[in-house]
Amino acid sequence: MAEPTGNWSLDTERTPMITPSEVLEHVYCPRFTWFMNVQNIPQHEETRFKVQKGREVHRRRATENRDYLRRKIGAVKREIEVYLASPALRLRGIVDEILWLKDGSLAPLDYKYTESRETVFKTHETQIILYAMLIQEVYRQPVTRGYLAYIRDGSQLLEVAVTEAAMARTRSLIGQIFDIIQTGRLPARTSSRLRCEDCCYKNICV
């Protein structure tokens, strides 16, 4: 992956920011937030195949020809692997691609090493909304939609609507995360025991 651009000095104790990945982990189980950001216990996720494969795909993406996807969307310009940070949103992250569309709006495009789907995963939808919020805040341009490309067995392109309601829900998630970080309280675990089976913290979570 290319070295992120942007002002890393913003990420200080005075302007604490989280990443979209941290938000998605919180959605998976709020105790991820507590273990990672209160107890400072890392995940060691690099041992997981899907994570490794996903990173490999992201490294290759910049040199692969996916212009047909951008033409399908109606993009007239793009930036790849853009680091964005917003103290106002308390959010920072690297967007796979930022697309300029024919109607003058911008849109995030994110690649996933996942099989084609008819509908978007909720976590992936949340990630697109987070990127859209960052783009809108930094570029001061409208963002009304974003795109996901599922590329494990081809290139399934799905659109995500960026609405005020979706952004409000996402801001609420960010607020919940900072509440845990600032108070140090232990949140309830996920209600899904199936998620616990694949959790790196399952042996120390009580």
Phi and psi in degrees as a GROMACS rama.xvg file:
@    title "Ramachandran Plot"
@    xaxis  label "Phi"
@    yaxis  label "Psi"
@TYPE xy
-67.1275  152.458  ALA-2
-62.6002  128.67  GLU-3
-62.6808  146.231  PRO-4
-95.2519  175.762  THR-5
106.519  179.901  GLY-6
-97.4064  94.6075  ASN-7
-65.3527  -21.5844  TRP-8
-65.366  -14.6654  SER-9
-66.1685  -25.9478  LEU-10
-83.2552  74.3563  ASP-11
-124.276  176.715  THR-12
-64.6447  -24.8853  GLU-13
-77.8659  -26.4857  ARG-14
-129.526  67.8629  THR-15
-65.2289  136.356  PRO-16
-137.319  150.803  MET-17
-114.337  170.195  ILE-18
-106.847  161.296  THR-19
-55.3196  -36.2618  PRO-20
-60.2515  -39.4588  SER-21
-66.1294  -35.7882  GLU-22
-65.8309  -43.4918  VAL-23
-65.6694  -37.5057  LEU-24
-65.5735  -35.2482  GLU-25
-64.7718  -40.7686  HIS-26
-63.4576  -39.9037  VAL-27
-61.5064  -47.5754  TYR-28
-162.801  125.32  CYS-29
-59.4327  -19.8884  PRO-30
-72.6605  -18.0818  ARG-31
-55.8193  -45.0445  PHE-32
-57.7742  -44.3506  THR-33
-67.3619  -46.5215  TRP-34
-65.2419  -41.8054  PHE-35
-79.0516  -43.3541  MET-36
-104.927  -16.0686  ASN-37
-104.096  -48.9293  VAL-38
-86.7575  -14.1983  GLN-39
57.0204  44.5996  ASN-40
-104.12  112.913  ILE-41
-71.1453  162.949  PRO-42
-83.655  -29.5775  GLN-43
56.7809  43.9109  HIS-44
-72.7486  -10.9838  GLU-45
-66.2311  -10.6846  GLU-46
-83.8744  -7.50538  THR-47
-89.4533  134.168  ARG-48
-59.1398  -47.2588  PHE-49
-63.2358  -36.5836  LYS-50
-65.784  -45.8728  VAL-51
-60.89  -45.3434  GLN-52
-65.4964  -40.12  LYS-53
-60.833  -40.6327  GLY-54
-67.8651  -35.9351  ARG-55
-63.3436  -43.3279  GLU-56
-61.1941  -42.5953  VAL-57
-64.9599  -35.0909  HIS-58
-68.2459  -34.9531  ARG-59
-78.5692  -23.6581  ARG-60
-57.272  -38.0962  ARG-61
-62.8881  -25.3323  ALA-62
-103.689  -5.28184  THR-63
-84.1536  149.166  GLU-64
-89.9855  103.517  ASN-65
-122.131  33.1162  ARG-66
-62.4767  -28.1539  ASP-67
-65.2181  -31.7282  TYR-68
-67.6591  -42.8424  LEU-69
-67.0672  -37.0784  ARG-70
-64.6127  -39.4388  ARG-71
-61.7053  -37.2077  LYS-72
-74.5752  -32.6388  ILE-73
98.1716  31.4189  GLY-74
-81.3717  140.85  ALA-75
-110.641  -9.75248  VAL-76
-161.406  157.462  LYS-77
-149.632  154.945  ARG-78
-125.931  142.126  GLU-79
-113.353  146.674  ILE-80
47.6309  65.0872  GLU-81
-99.5235  123.4  VAL-82
-84.4031  126.42  TYR-83
-127.255  143.959  LEU-84
-140.777  137.24  ALA-85
-137.423  103.977  SER-86
-59.331  -32.1514  PRO-87
-63.0801  -40.1382  ALA-88
-85.4105  -14.7838  LEU-89
61.1681  42.0655  ARG-90
-141.032  141.944  LEU-91
-145.857  153.348  ARG-92
177.39  170.959  GLY-93
-108.431  119.296  ILE-94
-88.8391  129.891  VAL-95
-53.2681  -55.4273  ASP-96
-145.207  142.113  GLU-97
-109.994  123.79  ILE-98
-107.966  137.161  LEU-99
-94.9967  123.382  TRP-100
-99.4402  162.657  LEU-101
-61.6117  -27.272  LYS-102
-84.3553  4.01185  ASP-103
94.0254  -7.70236  GLY-104
-88.3637  167.653  SER-105
-111.198  161.653  LEU-106
-152.745  138.399  ALA-107
-80.7735  144.733  PRO-108
-124.977  125.985  LEU-109
-124.469  136.685  ASP-110
-99.5804  138.161  TYR-111
-127.841  131.984  LYS-112
-84.2579  74.3775  TYR-113
-144.693  152.157  THR-114
-62.1445  155.779  GLU-115
-57.8489  146.518  SER-116
-136.929  158.205  ARG-117
-86.8932  -27.696  GLU-118
-130.331  160.837  THR-119
-85.161  138.144  VAL-120
-57.6105  142.59  PHE-121
-61.3997  -38.6709  LYS-122
-65.2915  -38.4844  THR-123
-67.4339  -37.6175  HIS-124
-61.1465  -44.816  GLU-125
-61.0521  -40.2722  THR-126
-61.882  -43.5002  GLN-127
-62.2068  -41.2739  ILE-128
-62.3328  -40.8333  ILE-129
-61.6611  -46.1664  LEU-130
-63.138  -40.6279  TYR-131
-61.5883  -41.7881  ALA-132
-62.1173  -42.6202  MET-133
-63.2047  -46.6163  LEU-134
-61.1008  -45.6271  ILE-135
-63.5697  -39.2107  GLN-136
-69.2535  -43.9807  GLU-137
-79.0511  -43.4628  VAL-138
-89.2417  -14.4889  TYR-139
56.4106  39.4984  ARG-140
-126.579  151.197  GLN-141
-66.2905  142.199  PRO-142
-131.067  108.868  VAL-143
-109.137  -9.45998  THR-144
-159.353  161.567  ARG-145
-140.462  173.74  GLY-146
-136.475  146.035  TYR-147
-121.685  133.293  LEU-148
-114.309  110.341  ALA-149
-88.7578  113.718  TYR-150
-119.888  13.9069  ILE-151
-66.8055  -39.8385  ARG-152
-125.936  36.5181  ASP-153
140.282  -140.285  GLY-154
-146.285  85.1593  SER-155
-87.5896  118.834  GLN-156
-104.762  124.536  LEU-157
-124.762  144.144  LEU-158
-99.7859  142.51  GLU-159
-119.586  125.673  VAL-160
-77.0764  133.488  ALA-161
-103.14  102.889  VAL-162
-112.707  163.327  THR-163
-62.3733  -38.0948  GLU-164
-64.3036  -42.3438  ALA-165
-65.077  -40.328  ALA-166
-67.8192  -35.4787  MET-167
-64.4966  -41.8618  ALA-168
-62.921  -38.7324  ARG-169
-70.6469  -38.8149  THR-170
-61.3443  -35.8249  ARG-171
-63.7995  -40.3542  SER-172
-61.2047  -44.0082  LEU-173
-60.7066  -41.2214  ILE-174
-61.9133  -40.5492  GLY-175
-61.8087  -41.1818  GLN-176
-63.9489  -46.6185  ILE-177
-68.5641  -28.2609  PHE-178
-63.0244  -42.9231  ASP-179
-65.8859  -44.2278  ILE-180
-62.522  -42.5478  ILE-181
-78.2054  -32.4028  GLN-182
-93.7806  -24.0931  THR-183
75.5299  7.7958  GLY-184
-70.2287  147.725  ARG-185
-85.8089  115.762  LEU-186
-79.1729  165.344  PRO-187
-65.7164  148.093  ALA-188
-77.4342  169.975  ARG-189
-59.4374  149.475  THR-190
-79.2224  -9.53769  SER-191
-96.0151  109.957  SER-192
-68.5675  -22.7912  ARG-193
-63.3331  -35.5706  LEU-194
-66.1446  -33.3918  ARG-195
-63.5948  -32.5294  CYS-196
-64.1219  -31.2234  GLU-197
-102.871  17.2295  ASP-198
-94.177  134.724  CYS-199
-70.8225  -14.1083  CYS-200
-101.402  6.7538  TYR-201
-61.4429  -28.0984  LYS-202
-79.9631  -13.8272  ASN-203
-119.106  -1.39382  ILE-204
-85.3349  127.271  CYS-205
